[in-house]
């Protein structure tokens, strides 16, 4: 069978060679070493070489060494994170947005004024994306219920564009993946979306598969944590996290204000992340996961109800965002970051904070009082901040709490302007901006902060393994950012509504 594989390789039939490779019984290290060199040298196929090398790893021909979880980059010039940019026919500009709003027959003048206020202050520009059924107006037709086929098609378009890119650029074969975690909060068909991916890419029968729903914008970090915990029990594994959101079936066609807000903020997007704990791939990694902290306030009724999918009084389904969300988010973030601080900040900063807090409390009890509140300086241990681009108010609120300046918040604000709030995948668009702007240097630390319904706050810290200069999903527009102004043209075009 080795002869047959070599014949396929010499003829350039890489797929057939790879299939034959998986069928071969009784393989040993010497045979595979020869095949690797002939395959890669003969046709320059990184993909088949990676597949064969992956077998030698799983067959334990190499030494077993424990290493920290790292993100893989199998090619020095490739994207380790596949991030989707939907097709241009899904772009939501000012004119199209106006048409969609006018298409909702349940809105009156006060509702138009409310929507205008929200979209003007949202921080979103004119180049974000929405599903085709929203652009066509189907989502607003009360007599039209989005079919299961249409909803699945929306997810397929998001998933496959990122996964195809990830596998192609990394050189990793789908058959090499040991763990798959998929998170989509608002859509959970059967078979699961993760099973659909396994079927599409013909992944192995022993792959560990997880499908998360209802976990909101922080779900991608939860997915990474799941993979990390599996890596602690199994050596030399490859994992893929896929994060997206289903918008089509959840576009709100009513007039309840707390549910109209989500229409203004959420946009289409998706990403796929490749992870490994294989020491043989360490030199090709981009990031190393240093720590992860998860906080859940679901036992509190106010926190549980502040962001949730529900129906209005007329039975129209949408996503409710309560006025108390900023307050709940602040509490969740405080509880989360007080744990993260201990894990990431130097002793010097922790001592400074403790002493300053004690001094302030003493001043408050017996005048004179210390002026201002004491804040932990996360910049003492963190170089970059990936803030969840949930909206201008979210970005500004997190920035204020952490004492971040405009430079620190620029990646989140630019992501919000270019792509909108893409839910769980949003943090990776922010990270992509940092990489495209060549901000990330070896040994620097990046903090990610995600918020999600439940209510949850999840955070983690990555260490940059090597200098990063990839453009990724930002490649066609990175030179345009930051623009001179983030003011969108909605007020100029539709401001007359406020005068009616």
N, C-alpha and C positions, 0 to 999 in steps of 0.2 A: 504493500500500500504506500510505502514511502516513495517508491518509484512513480506511482500515479500522482502523488502530491507534487513531486518535482516536475513531472510533465505538465501539470496544470500551471505551476508557477512559471515555467519557461515559456508557456504559451500566453501568459498574461491573464489567465483565468483565475483570479485571486479568490473569488467567492467559492468556486468549486474546490479549490485547494483547501480553503478553510473548512468546508463541509467534510471533506475527506479526512482532514486532520482530527475532527471531533469523533469520527467513526472508528479511528484506529485503536485497536486493543493493545495491551502490553507495551505501552510506551515507556521509554527510559530517558534519562537526562542526556545521554550521548546522542541519541537519535534526534531529540528536539533541538539540541544545540546545533547540530548540522543543518536541520531544516530552517532554523531561525536565520542562520547566516546566509543560506542559499536563497531563502525567500526575500529577505530584505535587500541583499546585494543584487539579486537577479532582477527585481522589478521595483525596488525602492518602496515596497509596501509596508508602511508602518503599522497598518491595521492588522494584517495577518501575523506580522512579527509580534505585535502586542498580544494577539490572541494566543499564540503558541507560548509566549513567555508567561502569560497568565496561567496556562495549564501547569507549567513547571512550578509556579508559585503554589497553586492549589494542591499539587502532588507532593509538596514539601521537599523539593529537591534542594532548596536553599535553606540557609540558617534562619531560625525563627528569632526575631528580635523585636521587643516591644518598643513602639515609638508613639509619639503623640499623634492625634488625628490631624491630618493635613488635607488641603485641597490639592487635587492633582492638576498638573499641566504637562501633558505628554509631549508637547511641542513648544519650544521656547517662544514661538510667535503666535500660539493659538489661544483662544479664550478658554479658560477653565470653567467659566460659567456661561451657559447658553442662555442669552436673554432675548426675548422675542420683541420684534417691532412689527406689529400687524401691518397688513398691506395698506397702501395709500388710499384705497377706496373706503377705508374705515376711519379716516381722519375726521375729527369733529372740529370744524372751524366756526367762526362767529355766525355766519349766515345759516349754516346747517343747524346749529344749536337753536337759533331762533325759529326755524321751521319745525323742529322737534317740539319745542315748547308750545308753539301755536297749535300743534297737532293734538295736544291734550285738551279735549273738550270740557274737562272738569275744572279747569282753572278760570278764575275771574281776575279782575284788575289787581286786587290786593295780592293775589298769588303771584302775578307777573312781577310786581314790585319786589316781593320777597325773594323770588328767584334771581332777579337782577342784582339785588344786594349781595346774595350769597355768592354768585358766580364772579362778581367783581372783586370780592375780597378773598376768593378761593386760592389765588396764586397760580391758577392753571392758565396756560396759554392757548394758542390756536392749533396745536399740532398733536394733541392727545388722540386716543383711539377709543371707539365703541364698537360693539358687534353690528353686523349688517342688518339684523332684524330691527334694531333701534333706528338706524339710519333710514331704513325703508318705511318706518312708521308702524310696523306690525305690532311692536311691543305696546303701542298706545291704543290699539284697537281692543275695546273691552270684549268684543265677541270673539276675538282671536286668542286662543291659548297656544303658547309656543309648544310645538311638538317635542317629544323626547328625542327624535332624530335631529331636530334643529339644535337643541341644547347640547347634545353630544358632539355634533359637528363643530360647534363653537369651541368646545374643549379640545377636540382633535387638532384644530388649527393652531391653538396655543401650544399644546404639548409637543406635537411632532416637529414644529419649526425649531424649537429649542433643543430637543433631543437629537434630531438629525445633525444639527450643527455641533453639538457637544461630542457625539460619537465620531463624527467626521474629523473634527479638528484635533481631538485628543488622541485619536488612534486606538481608542478603547472599543472593543467589540461589545455589543449588548449581552452576549453570552458570558462575558467575564464579570458581569455585575452580580454581586452577592446580596445586596440589600437595596430595595426600592421603597421610598416613602413619597406618597403623593398627597398634597393638601389643596383642597378646594372647599371652601366653607359652605357655599350656598347651593351645592348640587351634588347629590349622592345617589346615582343610579345603581342598579344591580344587573349584571356583574359590575364590580367597582371600576372606577376610572383607572386605578392601578392595575387591575386585571386586564383592562383594555390595552395598556401599554405593554404588559408582558406578552400579550397575544400579538400585538403589532410587531414587536422586535424579537419574538421567538426566544425569550429569555429562558434560562435553565429551570428545571423542575424544582430544584432545591433552593431557589431564590427566596429570601425573606421579604415579604411584601406587606406594606402597611398603607392604609387609606384613611386620611384624617378629614373630618368635616366639622363645620361649625366653630372653628377655632380662631377665625378672624385674621386680622392683619399680622399678628405675631406668629402665625402657624409655621412659617419657614424655619424659624429658630427652634421651635419645638421639634420639627422634623430632623434638624441637625442634631439635636440632643438625643433623639431616638437612635440615630445612626451611631453617635458617639458611644452610647451605652452598649450597643451590640458589639462595637469594636473592642470594648473592654473585655469581652468574653471570647472573642474570636480574633485570630491573628491573620494578617495579610489579606485583608478584604477590600473590596471596592463597593461603594454605595452611591446611589443617585437620589437626590431630593428634587422633586418637581413641585413648583408652587405656581398657582394661578387662581383665577376667580371666575365664576359663572355670572355674567351680567344679564344676558338676554332674558332668562326666565324670571329675573328679579327686578327688572326695571319698573319703577312705580308709576302707575297711570292715574293716580288719584290726586287729592288736593290737601292732604294732611301735611302740614309744614315740616314736622319732625321726620317725615319719611321722604319728602321732596329733597332734603339736604343731600342724601346719598346720591341722587341723580346728578347733582352738581359736582360731586367730588370723585366718585369712583369711575375708573377707566379700565380698558382692556390691557392686559400685560401678562407675561409669563416668564419663568426662568427655570433652568435646570442646573443643579450643582453637583459636581463630581467630588467624592471624598474617598480617602483611603487611609489605612494605618499600616501600609506596606513600606518597610524601610527602604526597599529597593527603588521606590519612586520618590523618596524624600527630596532628592536633588532636583526634581522636576516640579516641586510644589510651589505654590504662590503664597499660601497662608498656613499657619499652624494655629489650631484652636487652643487657647490658653485656659479659658474658664467659661462656664455657662451658669446663669442664675434665672430661675423661673418663679414668678409670683402669681398667685391666683386668689382673687377676692370674691369668688363665686358664692361664698357663704353669706355675704352681705347682700340683702335684697336690692338696695339702691345700686350697687355695683353690677349685680346680675342683670338688672333691667335697663341699664342706661344705653345699651347698644344691642339690639336684637331684631331678628327677622320676625315679622308678624303681619297681620291683616288689619286694615282699617275697618271702620264701621260698615262699609259697603262690601267687605270681603275682598278688597284689592290688596294683593300681597306686595310687600316692600321691606325696606330695612329702616328701622326706627333709630334715630340718633338723638338722645335726650339732651336737654339743656344742662344737666348735671354731669355730662361726660368730662368736661375739663377738670372738675373737682375730683371725680373718681379716678381719672387718669393720673392726677397729681399724687394722690394717695398711693396708687399702685406703683408708680415710679419711685416714690420715696421708700416704700418697703423693699423694693427690688434693689435699688442702688445702695442702700445702706449695707446690704450683704455683698454686693459687687465691690464696693469700696475696700472692704477688708481683704478681698481676694486679689485686688489689682494695684492698690496704691502703696507707695513706700511708707515705712513706719514713720518717717519724719513728718509726712503730711497728716497721717492719722493722729499723731501726738499733737500737732499744731491745732487740728480741729477740736480735739478733746479739751485742750487747755483753753482755747478761745471760747468754747461753749461754756465751760465752768466759770470763766471770768464774766461772761455776759449774764449768766444766771445770777451770779453774786451781785452784779450791778443792778439788776432788775429788782432784787429783794430789798436792797438798801440804798437806793440812789447814791451816787450817780449811776444812771443806766448806760450800758454800752449801746452805742448807736448802730442801727442796722442789725440784720440777722447774720449768723455765721454760716458760711457755705463751704462744703467740701470742694477742694480744688482738684477736679478730676484730671486736669491737664498736667498734674504732677506725675501721672502714670499713664496717661492716654495721649496719643498724638493726633488722632483723627476721630471724628464722630459721625457715624452713620445714623442719622435721626430718621425715624419713620416719616415719610412724606404724606401724612394723612390729611394735610390741609395747612394753609398758612397759619392758622391759629395753633395747631398742634406743633408745628415746627418752631414757631416763636415761643410757645409756652415751654417746650422742652429746653430750648436755648436759654431762656431766662432762668430756669431752674438750675441749669448746669453752669451758668455764667459764660456761655459761649458767645463769640463775636461773629460778625458777618462772614468772615473768612471760614470759620468753622461750620456755619450753617449754609454756606453757598451750595455744597453738593445736594443737600436735601431740597433747598428752594429751587434749584435748577431742574432737578428731577421732577418736582411737582409741576413746574412750568411746562416742561417738555412732554411728560407722560401722564401727569395727574396722579391720583392715588390708585395704584394698581394692586392694592391689598397686600397679600403676603409676599409678593415678589418685589415690592417697592424698595426694600432695603438693598437689594442687589443691584438695582438701577443706580442707587446712590453710590454704592461701592464702585460700580462701573464708571461713574463720573470721575471719582477720585483717581482711578487708574488711567482713564483717558487724558486727564489733566496732568498726569505724571507727578502726582503728589506723594505717592507711596514709595517709601524707601526701606531698604533692608533693616530689620530689627525694630521698625516702628510698630506701634500698637494701634489697632482700630477697634473702637467700641461700637457695637450695634445695639440699638434700642427699639424694640417693637411693642406695640400695644394692640390688644385684640379683645373682642367681645368675650364676656364670661364673668368678671372682667379680668384680663391678664396683662402683665407686663413681663416681657422676656428680654434679657440682655446677654451679650457675650463679648468676649475680647479675642481678637485675632492678632497674631504676630505676623508681620510681613516677612516672608522667607527670603525674597530677593527683590531688587528694584523692579517696579512694574511700569510698563509704558504702553500697554495695549489700549486700543481705541474702542473695541467691542461695539455694542449697540449704538454708541455715541459717535461713531466714526464720521457720519455724514453731516453732523451739526456741532461738534464739540468746539470748533473755532468760533462759532457764533455766541458761545456762552462764556461768561454771563453777558446778557444783552444790556444795553444802556438803561432800559427800564423794564420792569416786570408787569407794568400796567397793561391789562388786556383791553381790546377795543370795544368791549361790550357796552360800557357806559356811553362812549361816543356814538355808537350805533343805535342803542335802545334807551338812552337816557330820557327821551321824550316821555316815556311811560310814567316817570315820576312827576310829570307836570299835568297829567290827566286827572 
